Amino acid sequence: MYNEIAEERLILLLKEDDRAAFDEIYSRYWEPLSIAAVKITGSFDDACDIVQDVFVKIWKNRRELTIIYLKGYLFRSVRNGCIKHIQQSSRTAEFLQSFSIFYNNMQAQSANLPEARELQAILEAAVSALPHKMQEVYMLSRNQNLSYKEIATRLNIAETTVKKQVSNALKHIRTEVKRAQVLLVFLILLSL
């Protein structure tokens, strides 16, 4: 019944909280949107997450939607989600690389500076405080420079899980590094 309804009518029904209209939109567009997202991201798991996020937002904001052309709106939303995902992945990779350089420099200097040894201890404590699985994923990424895909294969988990674990680990470590930077400045000021 709903598979014969025009897009314009589906949008109106969706705004009226018609779950069957939403389900029809989902069934019509999930596959082509996912294919488009895979072409952009190169990852089936990421593509599914992005498309799912688009549909969740549509359902949450269904009453305020001002969509005229549903198909165009959906593809544009998925494209924007892919771009955002790629940007976030790039920032995470850049931070991981710069953090690795910073950490290695701190290790090299730690023999000479008591403040650096203190900061290194804080960093090691931050990594040690991570939940076991998150710590394992982070260490494989940092110490062995394995890709998300390689880690996922080694640990028999989804690549998206690896990305989330590394992202969460980095958030925790960032917080500890910021706190440690404040401590380091304080220690340096005390030594003057």
C-alpha positions in Angstrom: 0.0 0.0 0.0 2.7 2.6 1.0 5.0 1.5 -1.8 2.7 3.2 -4.3 2.4 6.5 -2.4 4.3 9.5 -3.9 7.2 11.1 -2.0 5.2 14.2 -1.3 2.5 12.3 0.4 5.0 10.2 2.4 6.6 13.3 3.7 3.2 14.6 4.9 2.4 11.3 6.5 5.8 11.3 8.2 5.2 14.7 9.7 2.0 13.2 11.2 4.0 10.5 13.0 3.1 7.8 10.5 5.6 5.1 11.2 4.6 3.1 8.2 5.5 6.1 6.0 8.9 6.3 7.6 9.4 2.6 7.1 8.5 3.0 3.4 11.0 5.8 3.0 13.6 3.7 4.7 13.0 0.7 2.5 13.0 2.8 -0.7 16.3 4.6 0.0 18.4 2.6 2.5 20.2 0.6 -0.2 21.0 3.3 -2.7 22.1 5.7 0.1 24.3 3.0 1.5 25.9 2.3 -1.9 26.6 6.0 -2.4 28.1 6.2 1.1 30.3 3.2 0.5 31.6 4.8 -2.7 32.5 8.0 -0.7 33.9 6.4 2.5 35.2 3.1 1.2 33.8 1.3 4.2 30.6 -0.6 4.4 30.4 -0.2 8.2 30.9 3.5 8.1 28.4 3.9 5.3 25.8 2.0 7.3 26.4 4.2 10.3 26.1 7.4 8.3 22.9 6.3 6.5 21.5 5.2 9.9 22.3 8.6 11.4 20.5 10.3 8.5 17.3 8.2 9.1 17.5 8.7 12.9 17.7 12.5 12.4 14.7 12.4 9.9 12.6 10.5 12.4 13.6 12.8 15.3 12.9 16.0 13.3 10.0 14.7 11.3 7.5 17.4 12.4 9.9 20.2 11.4 11.0 18.9 8.1 10.7 21.2 5.1 11.6 18.8 2.4 10.4 19.3 -1.1 12.4 16.7 -2.9 13.0 13.7 -0.6 15.5 11.8 -2.7 17.7 14.8 -3.2 17.5 15.7 0.5 18.5 12.2 1.5 21.5 11.9 -0.8 22.7 15.4 0.2 22.4 14.5 3.9 24.3 11.3 3.3 27.0 13.1 1.3 27.3 15.7 4.1 27.5 12.9 6.7 30.3 11.2 4.7 32.3 14.5 4.5 31.9 15.1 8.2 33.0 11.5 8.9 36.1 11.8 6.7 37.0 15.1 8.3 36.7 13.6 11.8 38.7 10.6 10.8 41.4 12.9 9.4 41.5 14.9 12.7 41.8 11.7 14.7 44.6 10.4 12.6 46.4 13.7 12.7 46.0 13.9 16.5 47.2 10.3 16.9 50.3 11.0 14.8 51.2 14.3 16.6 50.5 12.7 20.0 52.8 9.8 19.0 55.6 12.2 18.1 55.0 14.2 21.3 55.0 11.1 23.4 58.2 9.8 21.8 59.9 13.2 22.3 58.8 13.1 25.9 60.3 9.7 26.4 63.6 10.9 24.8 63.7 13.9 27.1 62.5 12.1 30.2 66.0 11.1 31.3 67.0 14.8 31.5 63.9 16.6 32.8 62.0 15.7 36.0 58.9 17.5 34.6 59.0 15.3 31.5 59.3 12.2 33.6 56.2 13.4 35.5 54.3 14.0 32.3 55.3 10.7 30.9 54.0 9.0 34.1 50.7 10.9 33.7 50.4 9.7 30.1 51.2 6.1 31.0 48.7 6.3 33.9 46.1 7.7 31.5 46.7 4.8 29.1 46.7 2.3 31.9 43.4 3.6 33.2 41.6 2.9 29.9 39.3 -0.1 29.9 41.2 -3.3 28.9 39.7 -3.6 25.4 40.1 0.1 24.7 43.7 0.0 25.9 44.5 -3.0 23.7 43.0 -1.3 20.6 44.9 1.9 21.4 48.2 0.2 22.0 47.9 -1.8 18.7 47.2 1.4 16.9 50.0 3.4 18.6 52.7 0.9 19.3 52.4 -1.4 16.3 51.0 1.3 13.9 48.2 -1.1 12.7 45.4 0.2 10.7 41.8 0.1 12.0 41.1 -2.7 9.6 44.2 -4.7 10.7 43.2 -4.2 14.4 39.6 -5.2 13.6 40.8 -8.4 11.9 43.3 -9.3 14.7 40.7 -8.8 17.5 37.7 -10.1 15.5 35.7 -6.9 16.0 34.1 -4.4 13.7 36.3 -1.7 12.2 33.8 0.9 13.5 34.3 -0.5 17.0 38.0 0.0 16.6 37.5 3.6 15.4 35.2 4.4 18.3 37.6 2.7 20.8 40.6 4.8 19.5 38.5 7.9 19.5 37.4 7.4 23.1 40.9 6.6 24.2 42.2 9.8 22.5 39.5 11.9 24.2 40.5 10.4 27.6 44.2 11.0 26.9 43.6 14.5 25.6 41.9 15.4 28.9 44.9 13.9 30.8 47.4 15.7 28.6 45.7 19.0 29.1 45.7 18.5 32.9 49.3 17.4 32.7 50.3 20.5 30.7 48.8 22.7 33.4 50.8 20.7 35.9 54.0 20.9 33.9 53.7 24.7 33.6 53.0 24.9 37.3 56.1 22.8 38.0 58.3 24.9 35.7 57.0 28.1 37.4 57.9 26.6 40.8 61.4 25.8 39.7 62.1 29.4 38.5 
